[in-house]
């Protein structure tokens, strides 16, 4: 296109700018276009206006094309619109050619009246290094400025001397006109531009907006990185001697805030860089024989190609940077006329261009798919599920990846690039030549399926519908697949392929429940089955099994008739196992009347009868059936889970408490003490004498059974948190009995439980327990704990430290005593232990010193470190006290800061309360004889009252009375 400015070299788009959560939002995408622009135009508003006129006329033209294309029934894609970049039309020639190139001299002399001045003036002055003085240099610059203005270019020459630029366009779907809402349109606005300061075209452009918002451009064998929002160059980051590059599509980098870049250099090197917000670092480098012309990278590896050969690289699991592996050849093309290109089909799967075929392969060079045959050799292609869009000479061919067939041919001359653009659930294709940008939108799957069904390509239509599903389970539920199968079924049924039609109807769950009434002796449903001889039983089984399987599979499709589930139950009784009957009743018993229990008992389905009774809350009848199964009054039912199901039922159901208590007593008779205790504990509500599950009554029932009594008391104490001295003391005595009845070696576990209870409980009778413990010398630790419970901490610690020398337990006991106490009380307990250890320092100096150091550095124990440091032995070294001093400094620093913060927060809170009080005082409250107090409902006889936050007004004395009752 001689004599024009703004040839499109490459294009890319962001695919994450469309808000997918708002279906009513206008869809927008940003296009990033690399152009050959000559000199950057500063006065761009007039050119934008010109360009908008071009766009508008082009859209009208394309809308007419679209309406013509919609009349064709064989199209899968249609061109929605084409856009033109910014293109001023004032000057006929590029002024840089006017200056530097004399090949058009004759034409320029004829057509450009200022050419001679440009040629004669600027050839001698083009190199500013010839200017020897600043004044002369300024005159030369002013002369250049004047001559460029004469060519119709605004005076921004000083800001840029390059030829290549990047433009950012905002592509947005138009709101359809009310007169023609079915016609789509797009509008395009240039929102940013950036001159790259390079002399060669932009060969490649890639945008990544998910993690870092970066734009990568390749021009003049250099990669420059820009901010994708404002197109500002990122300083100090530039890669040179680059042949091509690829941006990694690995998903983990988006969360990591970095981008991996694979670069092919002119020096036959493959370099992997990692770019973050401020730096770019070389991760590793691989040597290759030839420079690559195209390359892509994902989390599986790297795929690249030269002009005649494809290569793959699998990253090594070795973490050694020097062990990077090498590229392996996938295959080589013998014909140099075949263009090497590839596209990504799925993670780890690629389609490579071969000799008139497309080869699907992995990075290992393994192909599990037959090659795709091309009608014409493609120049480039791109995959947009489920189609492959190929670029051939003067045409765009669209192949189906499902059956490898050519589906559509679109005339399109001089195309350069193909780019995917994601919009909601539609993948549009951007096609460019050096002048225009075309937007190619696929028809919806519904429209494509309509075309295939109209041409009786049924299996192809079904394959297209199923291709949108990622799993077999999705195919069963996807609305498009279900509707397609239904339509295919109707077509097949009309063509008398009834087997295929019925198979499809069965797959999509068409209703056939009328067969229920065709089985003999099935009605009435509430009557038992008659005696059926063996000759008819097989026939009945086939009928009923078919009925059960069919209706169970499609139960959600049937209307909810009152006799539907009873009919299924009756069929199950004769054909299904007891397990199947129980499973059916557990999910559907609420739809079956309780009178069907008689039918189940008659068929010896005893557990099933209990399930049905339980569903109708006939608790006594349910428990009675299960008791008879346990006592063998009913014959054996292999589906009965055992007595545990009775306890579970009593615990979970709300029933008469006397029935539940009698069932628990029955469990004690059956020697099922654990189940009985579960019922006693779960049904506890209060200590009322009228409640059968009050603690006194339950303890009186189970007091002869020590295991049950222990479990019950532990539940009352630890779960229900009942603070009764009788219950706590009884539990302590039970623990003591268990400890004293065993030897020291075998009672450690129960003794630990006793000690923990002595520390945590505050409700047992300490003196009573202490008098019993003092009767033996085996329980000195428990004596210490009881002294501590009476706040005789010094005596408790002396027993632990001096008598038992159990220093670790003494420290743990100090921590336990500090739980739930104020800071002052915690310090008192800690200092008592500290003094006891100091007094014992002479007995075992080395061990006590170690214990003291560990105690003073324990962050769970609080100390007054000034007092502690004063009492420590003076001969201790500073090295041994370093940790103690460090903790002391941190503690006092923390206390000082927290007190300041607390004071500041209190002051802010008081100011807010004061402000709120002033606001309340300024509010007017209307009081008259018609208003009544909301508490005593008496009228107001005085003006003073209390107003709550919700505006309710009460007497002052009523408010005081209410507050005192709270």
KASULSUL-V177077 format. One line per field, one symbol per residue. ss: DSSP state (h for helix, s for strand, l for the rest). psi: psi as a letter, one per 20 degrees, with the letter a starting at -180 (. if undefined). A space follows every 10 residues. Layout:
# KASULSUL-V177077
ss: ???
psi: ???
This chain:
# KASULSUL-V177077
ss: llllllssss ssslllllll lllllllsss ssssssllll llllhhhhhh hhhhhhhhhh hhhhhhhhhl llllllssss ssssllllll llllhhhhhh llllhhhhhh hlllhhhhhh hhhhhllhhh lllhhhhhhh hhhhhhhhhh llllllhhhl lllsssssss ssslllllll lllllsssss ssssslllll lsssssssll lllssssssl lsssssslll llssssssss lsssssssll lhhhhhllss ssssslllss ssssslllls ssssssslll lllsssslll lsssslllss ssslllllll lllllllsss ssllllllll lsssssllss ssslllssss ssllllllll lsslllllls ssssllssss ssllssssss lllllsssss slllllssss sssllsssss sslllsssss ssllhhhhhh hhhhlllhhh hhhhhhllll lhhhhhhlhh hhhhhhhhhh hhhhlllhhh hhhhhhhlll llhhhhhhll llllllllll lllhhhhhhh hhhhhhhhhh hhhlhhhlll lllhhhhhhh hhhhhllhhh hhhhhhhhhh hllllhhhhh hhlllhhhhh hhhhhlllhh hhhhhhhhhh llllllllll lllhhhhhhh hhllllhhhh hhhhhhhhhl llhhhhhhhh hhllllllll llllhhhhhh hhlllhhhhh hhhhhhhhhl llllhhhhhh hhhhhhhhhh lllllllhhh hhhhhhhhhh lllllhhhhh hhhllllllh hhhhhhhhhl llhhhhhhhh hhhlllhhhh hhhhhhhhll llhhhhhhhh hhhhhhhhhl llllhhhhhh hhhhhhllll llllhhhhhh hllllllhhh hhhhhhhhhh hhhhhhhhhh hhhhhhhhhh hhhhhhhhhh hhllllllll lsllllllsl lllllsslll llsslhhhhh hhhhhl
psi: npjqpkppgr qrqpkjipoi ioiiqppqqp popproidpp pgmihhhggg hhgggghhgh ghghhghhhi iqjjqhqqpg rqqqrpnqkg phqphhhhgh pjhkgghhhg hoijghgggh ghhhjhoiii phqhghhhhg ghgggghhhh jjpqmkhhiq jriqrpqoqo pppqpqqhhm iipqqqqppo iqqppikqiq qohqpqpojg gimqppqopk kqpqpqpigj kppoqjoppr lpgrrqppjp hhhhhikrpp ppppriklqo poqppbhhrp ppgrqpqrgq qqiqqqpaih bpprqaijqq qqpoqqipip hiniarpqpg rqphoiippp rrqpgroipq pqpanjqppp rriijppkqq qppqgqpqhq rqpopkqooq orojqppoqp igjkqphqpp poqkqgqppp opodjpnqpp pqaihqpqoo pqqqhghghg ghhhjkmghh gghggiiipi rhhhhhiphg gghghgghgh ghhhjjmhgh ghgghhhjlq pkiiihiipq jhqqhjqrqr pprhhigggg ggghgggggg hghkhiiqqm qhjghhgggh hhhhhrrhgh gggghhijhi jpqhiihghg hhjkmghhhh gghhhjkngg gghgghhhhg jkhqrpoiip iahhhggggh ghqorphhgg ghhghhhhhj kmhghghhgg hhjpgrjqhi pikqhggghh hjhiogghgg ggghghghgi lpmphggghg hghgggghgh irrhhijhgh hhhgghhhgh qjiroghghh hhhiiqjilh ghgghhhhhj jmhghghhgh ggghkmgghg ghhgghhipj rrhghhhggg hghghghghj hhgmggghgg ggghgijoii pqqnhghghh iqpiipqhhh jghggghggg ghggggghhg gggghggggh gghgghghgh hiqpppprii qqpigikqrp jrhprporhj ipprqghhhg gghhh.
